[in-house]
Amino acid sequence: MEMKEKIQEKFRTLFGQDGAIFASAGRVNLIGEHTDYNGGYVFPGAIDKGIMAEVMVNGTEKVQAYSMHHDEYCEFGLNEEDKPSQNWARYLFGVCREMIKRGGKVHGFSTVFAGDVPLGAGLSSSAALESTFAFALNNLFNNGIDKFELAKIGQATEHNYCGVKCGIMDQFASLFGKAGSLIRLNCKTLEYKYFPFNPQGYKLVLIDSCVKHELASSAYNKRRASCENAAAAIRKYHPDVEFLSDAKRQWLDEVRDEIPEEDFLRAEYVIGEVQRVLDVCDALERGDYETVGEMMYQTHFGMSKLYEVSCEELDFLNKLARKMDVTGSRVMGGGFGGCTINLVKDELYEPFIAAAKEQFAARFGHEPKVYDVVISDGARKIQ
């Protein structure tokens, strides 16, 4: 518990007493990529890396916050005009403001926080930060806000204070995460269900290419438009199709000549991906991790060839995984860089990681980073 002890030591130094300790988690998404804005399913889980904070109500109307990662102290009030200039502090400020807007009580508090979520690896360190403080403030001020609303507070913080128009998945996984379970979330209805994820004899490992190609945001908007265009074409014949996730594969074939080929390919990927999430859920209920792995490879193929959001580095890691009999591998997240998520048999783990580091470095001039992850609990009070 080294991180916890460092936080407590710093907290005592700065504030002279002890607060309560809260934590929340980063997340992975096993399958279900680019399905969220198409009204489909995502399949995330909280991981054993996250944010931890010591928090104490201080009897004022000021927040006193110290970020160990930035080695920086910040103090701010709780009114709209008190928005701090530091980027990291805006996440805390946004959570306070969004809670107040919903009728929650928030008064001054003192905090020290730190994290071990690798930054820039697509594991949602920002959602972990928002969820930690939403959970903590809800607890300390006895607001009685449910977890779904806490997730929306985190999402609204991104939208209104950090300039990121994200979906709800990251905050949802961070708050609802449960050790040994993944969560199937329907992004249209927000219904969710837990599925067992206890891969005995396998490891879940992320290989971070350490690259991020510039295309990401403009390409994302283009693909979103393609999906909406395909859904609109199908809707003319099937009026109940609100999102692409509502469409059957044969309905897409019916409009093939009415939409650009690019839109057809994007839609083909999404409709297939929605079904793959359901197939993976069925496989997990049988304990069939080989089928889970095969679906991960199919997702990678779709993201690379149909949705075209992979890149040379990620395709290289995916091909290497296939060549070395890794059970499952795919690009995780929006694409154009970041990580592959891999389901690897224990006996193949060491040789696969060694080959990935050596061969990737020989080809691209730098080693990838490796993160083992375990599916763990989400937001909680530690003491």
Buried (B, 14 or more C-beta within 10 A) or exposed (E): EEBBEBBBEBBBEBBEEEBBBBBBBBBBBBBBBBBBBBBBBBBBBBBBBBBBBBBBBBEBEBBBBBBBBEEEEBBBBBEEEBBBEBEBBBBBBBBBBBBBEBEBEBBBBBBBBBBBBBEBBBBBBBBBBBBBBBBBBBBBBEBEBEBBBBBBBBBBBBBEBBEEEBBBBBBBBBBBBBBEBBBBBBBBEEEBEBBEBEBEEBBBBBBBBBBBBEBBEEBBEBBBEBBBBBBBBBBEEBEEBEBBBBBEEEBBEBBBEBBEEBBBBBBBBBBBBBBBBBBBBEBBEEEEBEBBBBBBBBBBBBBBEBBBBBBEBBBBBBEBBEEBEBBBBBBBBBBBBBBBBBBBBEEBBEEBBEBBBEBBEEEBEEBBBBBBBBBBBBBBEEE
